[in-house]
């Protein structure tokens, strides 16, 4: 599937929006140079705000990486084949698992899905 807009049909607005990220990036660098000539104090505040924003982004990315790694470790401890085999007979699996309290990843959602499947009249 080709989603590219043909060259002859691109509007000036489309071209402007296409150039906008680059213009903002170059504008940020030029602004730093202009501010350093006009007012070094404002330039230093601007530079510190850029550094602070990058620092906050780095902390957020680190948090997401650690959280993702934790979820991956939890998911690797789950016996997915057993959960898949539970779907073959959801009524029996639900009656066996409904009173268990487990800390496994997405265990309660699995039990809820088994309950919904066993309650369905048509079956799955």
Secondary structure, 3 states (H helix, E strand, C coil): CCCCCCHHHCCHHHHHHHHHHHHHHHHHHHHHHHHHHHCHHHHHHHHHHHHHHHHHHHHHHHHHHHHHHHHHHHHHCCCHHHHHHHHHHHHHHHHHHCCCCCCCCCHHHHHHHHHHHHHCCCCC
